[in-house]
Amino acid sequence: MIEQRPAFMACKNPGTGWRIDILWADGETEVIKGFITEHDAIKWISEHSAAWQESASPPR
């Protein structure tokens, strides 16, 4: 079976700041909040998403 990896996207919050939306292959979504700038969110994705995937499993 092929392992499906989630997609990570930096998204602007309605007010201020940024978040990361994580879309799993089964359609479930998780959110990581608390980023001040788009750069901060993108930097987190590039530096931490691989390790985060290893420790996380799709939500049930």
Secondary structure, 3 states (H helix, E strand, C coil): CCCCCCEEEEEECCCCCEEEEEECCCCCEEEEEEECCHHHHHHHHHHHHHHHHHHCCCCC
